[in-house]
Amino acid sequence: MAFSSIDPAYLAQQYTQIERASKDEVLKAQQNRFSTLLASYKKLETSLGSMRDLLTGFTTNNELLSNAATSSADTVLGVTAGSTAVAGNYEIFVQQLAQNHQLSLTFNSADLLPADGQFELTVAGDSFAVDLSTLAAGSDIADLATAINNAADNSGVQATVMRSGALSYLVLTTKESGAANTISLNFVPGADNSGADISGAVASATELKTAQDAIIKVGAQNPITVTSSSNTLTDVIDGVTLDLKQAQALADQPVKISISQDPKAVEEKLKKFVESYNSLLKQINSDTSLSTDSMARSIANQMRQSFQQLYEGTPLTEIGMKFDRNGVLLIDSSKMQKALAADPAKIEKMLVSDTGLFSNIQDRLEPYTQRFGLMSDKQQTLQASLDLVTTKQKRHDYSMELVYKRYLAQFTQMQVTIAQLESSMANFG
């Protein structure tokens, strides 16, 4: 084959590829290493954030210890117990439920509101008024109900309209229950004589429901009487919420409630931490880019060291937290249940107090998890390295473009020269 038949562009491309191959390989390896490690660190940051939130729930919100609460009559009295509740048994008689005050004003359905006048409402001594002159001409009691509900200074009244035949009823209900939250009405008529209809409705208002407090009696003998404006009582028994649902008849027996510690619930919460911890360590150890990275290994080591300390003078293995031969964190249920039964307050101090395990782990992770911490710095460094590789690649591409053009010019000139020689030799044939 004559050299003149070979494409100079093809030759230039092949020679350029040979020249650039080694550096392309180096840059590609660097790009893969930095991009893979950066992606791994972003995932690790998410996992550390989840761990931080879980530990915060334990240490800040005191979410470790749990109590179980039961009621002998859930339809009468519901009960829930928070972590601060003390175990105990109580008898409670629900004498009366709290109620919202409710009034009804009667109107003829065809009646329109007067053009002026002040409709005044007072709830628990706090008053506001609707100026009828501000309503559109031809307004009816439905418009008055809307004006009451939308009043900027509404002191706690909800208005609605009910109808029956030729009559309409403006029903007013307090937003809050309790004996103190009663509604008082007054109408100050203006020049429009039809205001007498509202004055008459106010004067003959019907009480549909009396404002009253809840009343319960705590104790079977010489009971303590407790009143509340709400049917949800949170301050009668520390850490316990009582939900009153139904008043009892005098002949009924008091509702028996029981508050007891729930060690199973505590163990379930700790299992969530164990799962989170093991998942985080597995993420570091199974990711080759993280397992060989010094900072990722430091995070794993820092967390592991937290388990090697004494808390309240006791090793964690004594309360059932231990590692297997593969470094997987486990909970010995039997030991944990015995420890909780013997001294739950100590377990709480060992794990969630300011000097406990979870606070220790939080302190060790804080330099990494804070907003502008080591994790953020690491990712910025990796991104900068990745950007630098990208810049080097662009420069290399530009340099190789010049090399290609040089080869192309050389091979093109060579092709021309050889073509000329072949032509000259043909003349001597």
Secondary structure, DSSP 8 states (H G I E B T S, - for coil): --GGGS-HHHHHHHHHHHHHHHHHHHHHHHHHHHHHHHHHHHHHHHHHHHHHHHHHHHHTS--S--EEEEES-TTTEEEEE-TT---EEEEEEEEE--B--EEEEEEETT----SS-EEEEEETTEEEEEEGGGS-TT--HHHHHHHHHH-TT--SEEEEEEEETTEEEEEEEESS-STT--EEEEEE--S-TTHHHHHHHHHT-EEEE--B-EEEEESSSS-EEEEESSSEESSSSTTEEEEE-----TTS--EEEEEEE-HHHHHHHHHHHHHHHHHHHHHHHH-HHHHT-HHHHHHHHHHHHHTTSEETTEEGGGGTEEE-TTS-EEE-HHHHHHHHHH-HHHHHHHHHSTTSHHHHHHHHHHHHHSTTSHHHHHHHHHHHHHHHHHHHHHHHHHHHHHHHHHHHHHHHHHHHHHHHHHHHHHTT-
